[in-house]
């Protein structure tokens, strides 16, 4: 369960819960595959690190309308 950062802050930063879920999942997977040293140095889970990035506006989602 994600306690820090608070999920309501992450959802607010992302726009809605669905977008937050997609962005956090994709970013966590990217962190695990491409930057494992970053996770080892911070001693936090990839999902927590990704959620923090979304909350801080470091990672954003883009919606495409057709």
N, C-alpha and C positions, 0 to 999 in steps of 0.2 A: 504494500500500500504506500502511496506517495503522500508524505506529510510535509516535506519541505522541498520545493516551494509550495505554498498552498494552491490547491488545484483551481480554486476560483480565480486566482490571479493569473494563472497560466491560460485558462479559458478566455478570460477577458483580453489578454494580450493577443491570443490567436484569433479571436473573433467568435468562435463557437466551439463546442466540445468535440464535434467531429473533426474539424480542422486541427485542433490541438492534438487529438489522438494520432492522426495521420502524420503530422509533422514530427511529433516526439518519437513515434515508432521508427520513422525513416532516419531521423538524425541519430537515434541511439544505435541503430544498425550500422550506420556509416561510421560512428565513433568506434564501435567494436572492431570493425573490419579494417579501418584505415589509420586510426590513431590510438592503438591500445596503450601506448606509453602515457598518454594524457590521463587515461582512466586510472592507471596504476599510481601515478603521482598524486592524484586527487583523492584516492581511496573511496570514491563514490561510484555508484552504479551508473551505467550508461544512460538508463532511463531518467535518473535524477539529474544528471548533468545536462541532458537534452532538454528536460523540462525547465531547468534554470536558464538555459540559453533562450528558450522561447519567451519566458517571463521577462527577461532583460531586453528583448527585441533584437537579439543577435541572430536569430533564425526566424524567418517569416515564411508564411505560406502565400501562394498566389492562386487566386481562383480564376478560372477561365470560363467565360460565358460563351455559349455557341448560339 
